[in-house]
Amino acid sequence: VIEKAMGEVALSSDGADNTNTIDDGKSNSEAEVEAEAASADDSDTYEEEDSMDTILLKAFHDAVVRISKKQLPLPTSTFYSQHVLPARKEGSFIDLKATRYKKIGTFLSQQAAKGIIKLGAANGDAVAFVNAVDRTHIDLREARTRKNKEGESDSHAGDQTGKNKLALASLYIIPNWIVNLMHLNEDDVKAVNAKSDERRGTGYLTTPECRDILNRYVVDNSLVDEFDPENITLDGPLCDAVFRKTKKELQHGKNEYQESVTRKELNIKWLEKMEKAYAIVELPGSKIISMKRGLPPKITFVVESRQSRKKFITRVRGVEEYGINPNDFANDVSKRFACSATIEEEAAGREKLKKGHVECIFQGHLVQELQALLLGNDKLSSHGGSKNSQYSIPKGVFEVDLRRGVPKRKT
């Protein structure tokens, strides 16, 4: 009855504006529903902004307690990309436009007003640099606690809960012509008694095993100098095996051979005559993942300058050799270091790619960061994106080429 009466009052006005009249013809109840929905939308947006603000703030706090004095001052863009973004919670992202600050400068200015950081100006930009941080600030209490817990967790876990590491082992194969020339024991040459099941009977020898075969030959043939045990007398087969001259050497020199040599020099010359091989070993446990002849494959980094040597790109090849999917690797690097990443299947105008291989191209001079990430050692880089790596490439497989105009990075 009341609603009907209110409706009649509204209709009785001679076309005059009335607060209960809806211009688009909708009823009051419909308008109230829309108003509530709009209010709910506003509330959801505010909650999203609060959530994004929280992610940004926590990442900022975690970055501040982890950065060292030696790394400061830093350009604000570098501080944000290399320290704040990598410090965010795993699986989350930061969209500055979705925060109440909209820009990183506005956010940092507020943190500077609280006394957490000190900013520096340059070229009219009041927030050009982060000059100093106060790790004892009360607002950083939770961040310090998180850092301490992570440190305790890492120290207690050790290698037991960590991922397995990969290492390279140098191996040797005795050439058949040396085996026949010196009448070496075939079981020894084939590594029949090797400790590793994977190497047993393959002919892949470790350095000690290879030297033991030589030393056994020396002893069996009484080649040790009785007056100087460190001096070895060379018989015909051993001299030919270790000091045989090439045709070119014979043409330009006399056909003269040494009669004796020190044990140290003999060991060095002996290994030089062996065929090179390698094994990729998983640690702990020394489990052999693969064994191959030749030298281990390289992962190459080529850094080129762009735009008058102010910007750089880093080209990476060879990650496939160590079981890394290049597409997944490119996506991972892009997220970790907040940089663009592309994949090229053809190297136009450059060295041809191996069959089935691609080239990963990243924005920026990232050699130091990528090496730390691939080795699984975040101590090699100050960039937070190198932390929590899932990779464990063995040392000694990196090759770096800094092109013209590219500066060396401090280690």
Protein Blocks (a to p, Z undefined) as FASTA:
>chain_A
ZZmmmmmmmmmpghiacfkbcfkopafklmmmmmmmmmmmmmmmmmmmmmmmmmmmmmmm
mmmmmpcfklpccdfklmmmmmmmmmpcehiacdfklpmnlpaklmmmmmmmnomaccdd
eehiaklbcfbdcfkbmklmmmmmmmmmmmmmmmmnmmmlmccdddddddddddfklmmm
nopafklmnommgfblklgonlpacfklmmmmmmmmmmmnopacfklmkbccddfklmmm
mmoccfklmmmmccdddfbdcfklmmmmmmmmpccdddddddehiaafbdcehjdddddd
ddddeehhlaccdddehklmnopafklmmmmmmmmnopacdddfbdghiacddehiacdd
dedjfklmmmmmmnopaklpcbfklgoiabdcdehiaccdddehiacddZZ
